[in-house]
């Protein structure tokens, strides 16, 4: 008899919905697809040392020509479109950086030491001049008085040999 009563109770309960139904939410309209961003033309070719973020030679898509001229080393950094503005901005920054080092001995006073040891553009014991070009900038690096142009050229070439940025074309003259 117990089994029959239990069966009747179970069957009776099966027909009832003991959960409270929540009101249906209106369907959200589909979100528009995020626009695809083009590659950033001013992003460095890879994630190198933070200090390299100001080096105009690290810009992916740039073409760099390096030559010994007179008593200096000259870099011509060229690019297209938005890259030109970034090349010129970074070239001016390198000039300010080198000038600050020669006047104060150290740049910025931070814990990083204020050195750009990876960039082929030497900034210690030199004077740097930047000239805008229609498609980029020209940096002329000259040793300060008493400095050696031969040592400047040796160090520049040594740094060029270790320069690890993909997307940058470097031509030596």
C-alpha positions in Angstrom: 0.0 0.0 0.0 2.9 2.4 0.8 4.3 1.9 -2.7 0.9 2.8 -4.3 0.6 6.0 -2.2 4.1 7.0 -3.0 3.5 6.4 -6.6 0.4 8.5 -6.6 2.2 11.3 -4.8 5.1 11.2 -7.3 2.8 11.3 -10.2 0.9 14.2 -8.8 4.1 16.2 -8.1 5.4 15.5 -11.6 2.7 17.6 -13.2 3.5 20.6 -11.0 6.3 23.1 -11.7 7.7 24.0 -8.3 10.2 26.6 -9.8 9.2 30.2 -10.3 9.6 31.2 -13.9 11.5 34.4 -14.4 10.3 36.8 -17.1 12.0 36.3 -20.4 14.7 38.8 -21.1 14.6 40.4 -24.5 17.4 39.2 -26.7 20.4 41.6 -26.9 21.2 42.8 -30.3 24.4 41.3 -31.6 27.5 43.5 -30.9 29.2 44.9 -34.0 32.5 43.2 -34.7 35.5 45.1 -33.5 37.2 46.8 -36.4 40.4 45.3 -37.4 43.2 47.6 -36.5 46.0 48.0 -39.1 49.5 47.2 -37.9 50.9 50.2 -35.9 53.7 51.6 -38.2 55.5 53.1 -35.3 55.7 50.1 -33.0 59.2 48.7 -32.5 59.9 45.5 -34.4 60.1 43.6 -31.2 60.0 44.1 -27.4 63.6 45.2 -26.7 65.0 47.2 -23.8 62.7 50.1 -22.8 65.5 52.5 -23.6 65.3 51.5 -27.3 61.8 52.9 -27.6 63.3 56.2 -28.5 65.7 54.9 -31.1 64.6 55.9 -34.6 66.4 52.9 -36.0 64.0 50.5 -34.2 60.9 51.4 -36.3 59.6 48.5 -38.3 59.4 49.5 -41.9 62.3 52.0 -41.7 65.2 51.9 -44.0 68.5 53.0 -42.5 71.7 54.0 -44.4 74.9 54.4 -42.3 78.0 56.1 -43.7 81.3 57.5 -42.5 81.3 61.2 -43.4 84.1 63.6 -42.6 84.8 63.3 -38.9 81.3 61.8 -38.1 79.0 58.8 -38.6 75.8 59.7 -40.4 72.5 57.8 -40.2 69.7 58.4 -42.7 66.4 56.9 -41.5 63.6 56.8 -44.1 60.1 55.6 -44.0 56.6 56.2 -45.5 53.4 58.0 -44.3 53.0 58.1 -40.5 56.4 56.6 -40.0 58.1 59.8 -41.2 56.7 61.8 -38.3 57.8 59.2 -35.8 61.3 59.0 -37.3 61.7 62.8 -37.0 60.3 62.9 -33.4 62.7 60.1 -32.3 65.7 61.7 -34.1 65.0 65.0 -32.1 64.7 63.0 -28.9 68.1 61.3 -29.5 69.7 64.8 -30.0 68.2 66.0 -26.7 69.2 62.8 -24.9 72.8 63.1 -26.0 72.9 66.9 -25.2 71.6 66.2 -21.7 74.2 63.5 -21.2 77.1 65.8 -22.2 75.8 68.6 -19.9 74.7 66.7 -16.9 76.7 63.5 -17.2 73.6 61.4 -16.8 70.1 61.6 -18.3 67.0 61.9 -16.2 68.5 60.7 -12.9 66.5 57.5 -13.0 67.8 54.1 -12.0 68.2 52.9 -15.6 71.6 54.7 -16.0 70.4 56.8 -18.9 72.4 54.8 -21.5 71.4 53.5 -24.9 73.9 50.7 -25.2 72.0 48.7 -27.8 71.2 51.5 -30.3 73.9 51.9 -33.0 73.5 55.7 -32.5 76.2 56.4 -29.9 75.0 59.0 -27.3 77.9 59.2 -24.9 80.7 61.7 -25.5 79.3 62.9 -28.8 77.4 65.7 -30.4 74.4 64.7 -32.5 72.7 66.8 -35.1 69.3 65.9 -36.5 68.0 67.2 -39.9 64.5 66.5 -41.2 64.3 64.8 -44.6 61.1 64.7 -46.7 60.8 61.0 -45.9 62.6 60.8 -42.5 65.6 62.2 -40.7 69.4 62.4 -40.9 71.5 62.1 -37.7 75.1 63.2 -37.8 77.1 61.9 -34.8 80.4 63.6 -34.1 82.8 62.9 -31.2 83.2 65.7 -28.7 86.6 67.4 -28.7 89.2 65.0 -27.6 87.1 62.0 -28.7 88.2 59.6 -31.4 86.2 59.3 -34.6 87.8 55.9 -35.2 86.5 54.7 -31.8 83.1 56.1 -32.6 83.0 54.2 -35.9 84.3 51.0 -34.3 81.6 51.1 -31.6 78.9 52.0 -34.1 79.8 49.0 -36.2 80.0 46.7 -33.2 76.5 47.7 -32.2 75.2 47.3 -35.8 76.5 43.7 -35.8 74.4 43.0 -32.7 71.3 45.0 -33.8 68.4 42.6 -33.6 65.4 44.4 -34.9 63.3 42.6 -37.5 61.5 44.8 -40.0 64.3 47.3 -40.3 66.5 47.4 -43.4 70.1 48.6 -42.7 72.5 49.5 -45.4 76.2 50.3 -44.7 78.1 52.6 -47.0 
